Amino acid sequence: MSHTIDLSELIERISAADTDEQRQLFNEQEIQQLDPGSIATLLEALPLHERMELWRQLPLNSHVDVLTAMRADTRDWVIHSLSEAELNLVLAKLDNLSLIEWADSLPDEIIEKAMSLLSKDDLELFDRANQYSDDQIGRYANPKVMSLPQGISAKRALVLLERHGYSYPAPIYVVNHSKKFVGGVNYQQLREAEPMAKLSTLADRSFPVVEDDASLTEAVEAIEHSQRFSLPIVDKQDQLIGEIDLHLALELMRESYESTLMANAGMSEEDDLFAPIAKSARKRAVWLGINLLTAILASVTISLFEDVIAEVVALAVLMPIVASMGGIAGSQTLTLMIRGMALNQVTAGNRWSLLRNECGIGFLNGVLWAVLIGLLAGIWFQSFLIGAIIAVGIVVNIITAALFGVLIPVALDKFKLDPALAGSVVLTTVTDVVGFFAFLGTAKLLLL
C-alpha cells in the first residue's frame, strides 16, 4: 500500500459521499493501491446496503484476499449476498490456507463446494490442517516455503532458487530425503560458499523450530524471541510442514488483543460493525440475560437487609462506593491474571505465590482506602459507626476482589472456559455480593 494514503481519511470521504460519488471514489487509483486488509477495513466501515455495491467493483483477482482479511461475520454476509455464479467464481480461486480461515464461519454446503474445487495438493493440505485445533499453530502453517534437499551442492541450490523465483531475504530450509528438517541456510551464505559444498555441511543445525502442536501464543513468543522474520514448523517426526512469519504472528497478536477486548463486553472480535440489527440484538441479549441474573443475585443480597437500610438511609448512599471499589480492585487483578495466563507465565508452581502477593496488595490497599473513606463518611454523616461500617465493607471487599481475581480465571481455565469472556461477570457478582453482605451485615450488627 502506498504510504501516502490515509485510510481513515479515505473511509470518511467514502462514508460521507452519496452512491454515485462512492462508486467514483472507489474506482480511483488510490483504491487500487490499497492492500487487501485495508480494502476489507474500508468495506467493513460501510453500511450493508453500500458495502455490496462497492464490493462488486473490486477486481476479481482480489476477491479471495479481501474476503480472507475480513472479519468472519462480514465475510459470511458478503458470501451469502453473492449470486451462485459469483460464489462459484470466488470459490474457484480459493486456496487451502484461505479455506482454513473461512471454514469455521461458513455453512457445510459451501465448504464442501469449495473443497470440490480445490486441487489435489491443496485438498491434502486442507485435510492436514484440519487435524489441528483452532489454538494450534499447525493449523495455520504456511506450506509455501523454500526447502532444498541436503544432498545438493551450493551451485545447484542457486540454480533451483532462481528457477523457482526465490525472493531475498526469504528463509531457505534444508531437509533430508524424508523431508525432515535439517537446518537453515541463507542466500548470501550460498553465494559465498564453495560451488560443490553440500547443503548438509552449510545448514545451521541450531536453527530454532516451532512444534506443530504449540499454541498460537507459544508460536508468537517463539518468533518474537528468535529475532528472525520466520520460523519453520515441524511435526512430531521433525518433518517440515510450513512456517510462521512475522505477518502471521502480528495478525495472531492483534486477534488475541481484540478477542480479549471484545470478550469483556460479551462479544466476539469477528462481530460486524454493521451487522443486521436482529442478529446483533440476539447475540447481545444473551450477555444481557447473564448480567441480569448476576444483578438479581446482588439485589437479593441487598433485600436481606431491607430493615437496616430503611432505618439508616446513609447506607443506601454509601453502597455504590463499596461495590465500585471492589469492582476496580478485582478488575486489576483479573486483567493481570488474564495477561499472565495468555503469556503462559501463570503455572501450577507459582499460583499460590501469586495469590499471596495479590492478597497482600489487597490488604494494604483495603486498609488505606478503608481508613480514608471511613473518615470521610464519618464526617459526612457525623457518625463514627457509619465510618467504621463502610471501612469494614471496603477492607473485606478489596481483599475478596484480589482473592477471587486470582482464583476465578484459574478455575475457569480448568473447566476450559475463556477467563476473558466469563471472568469479569463472575468476579463482579462475587464482589457485589460479598461487599454488600459485609457492609450491610456489619451495619445490622452495630446499628440494630
Salt bridges, closest charged atoms under 4 A:
GLU9 OE1 - ARG13 NH1 3.50
ASP20 OD1 - ARG23 NH1 2.92
GLU28 OE1 - ARG13 NH2 3.73
GLU30 OE2 - ARG13 NH1 3.10
GLU44 OE1 - ARG71 NE 3.76
GLU50 OE2 - HIS49 NE2 3.45
GLU53 OE2 - ARG23 NH2 2.13
ASP73 OD1 - LYS279 NZ 3.85
ASP73 OD2 - LYS283 NZ 2.95
ASP76 OD1 - HIS80 ND1 3.16
GLU84 OE2 - LYS113 NZ 3.95
GLU86 OE2 - ARG56 NE 2.68
ASP95 OD2 - LYS144 NZ 3.78
ASP104 OD1 - ARG139 NH2 3.55
ASP134 OD1 - ARG139 NE 3.33
ASP204 OD2 - ARG228 NH2 3.84
ASP213 OD2 - LYS236 NZ 2.81
GLU258 OE1 - ARG71 NH1 2.67
GLU258 OE2 - ARG254 NH1 3.16
ASP271 OD1 - LYS283 NZ 2.77
ASP272 OD2 - ARG51 NH1 2.68
ASP307 OD2 - LYS444 NZ 3.51
